[in-house]
């Protein structure tokens, strides 16, 4: 075999390897793009709760929402609580049933956000609430507006 044929075969083999590498990278990139699209297409909802007498109703709505769409893998839900409703979520005052629901929903990925203004007026901190809460330091309505600007749909049952 002469040098010319060897060089031609080497260049051809190198080109084939490069093409296979590019195809693999393109397939991987497409898979990543599809995953991103799926996460972005997933419905995002923020529930707004301020009425103490609606706590059980709203928690039930959220559980029904998760169940209705096939579970937390298919929806992102946040619950923003302010005003009198926050009292129901104080660790010392929460019913065992509500405590169980909050624990289960928190494990499912529900974001529980407590209004920072309400916490200050009730003289409590996040540590005084059921596990899983974060503070909406700028206020509950500000947190709701932030979530809406990120594409969350607003529900106030």
C-alpha positions, -999 to +999 in steps of 0.1 A: +000+000+000+014+034-009+015+064+013-012+082-006-038+054+001-028+053+037-032+090+041-066+089+023-078+061+046-066+080+077-083+112+067-115+093+059-114+075+092-108+107+110-137+124+092-160+095+101-150+097+138-156+135+138-190+131+122-200+104+147-188+127+175-208+156+162-240+135+158-236+122+194-232+158+207-262+170+186-283+141+200-273+150+236-280+186+230-314+179+216-322+157+246-311+185+270-333+210+251-363+187+253-358+183+290-356+221+294-387+226+273-406+201+294-396+218+326-405+252+312-438+239+298-448+225+331-477+244+346-468+268+375-495+280+399-494+302+429-522+299+455-530+329+476-544+323+511-553+350+537-586+338+552-583+316+583-616+299+575-603+288+541-571+270+552-585+234+550-603+242+517-571+256+501-549+227+513-575+203+499-575+222+466-538+220+463-538+182+470-566+178+444-545+199+420-515+176+424-538+145+420-556+159+390-525+165+370-508+132+378-486+143+407-460+170+415-438+160+386-464+177+363-470+210+381-451+235+402-472+250+430-465+277+455-487+287+484-483+323+497-500+329+531-505+362+549-529+378+573-551+357+597-545+325+578-509+323+589-521+316+625-532+281+614-496+273+605-480+282+638-464+250+651-479+255+685-515+259+671-516+237+641-539+207+641-524+173+637-543+169+604-529+202+590-494+193+602-496+160+582-509+177+551-482+204+552-455+177+557-468+157+528-472+186+504-438+200+514-422+167+505-441+168+471-424+201+464-450+227+474-434+260+483-449+274+515-442+312+517-451+332+547-456+369+544-427+387+562-450+416+572-475+392+587-448+374+606-436+407+621-471+417+631-477+383+647-443+385+663-431+351+649-403+338+628-400+310+603-389+287+631-423+292+648-441+278+617-446+243+606-415+228+588-412+236+551-419+274+553-398+301+538-402+338+545-414+362+518-394+390+534-407+417+511-443+407+517-467+381+505-482+402+478-447+410+465-439+373+464-471+366+445-462+393+419-427+379+416-441+344+409-466+358+384-438+376+366-421+341+363-452+327+345-471+314+375-509+314+372-527+331+402-554+313+421-573+326+451-599+300+462 
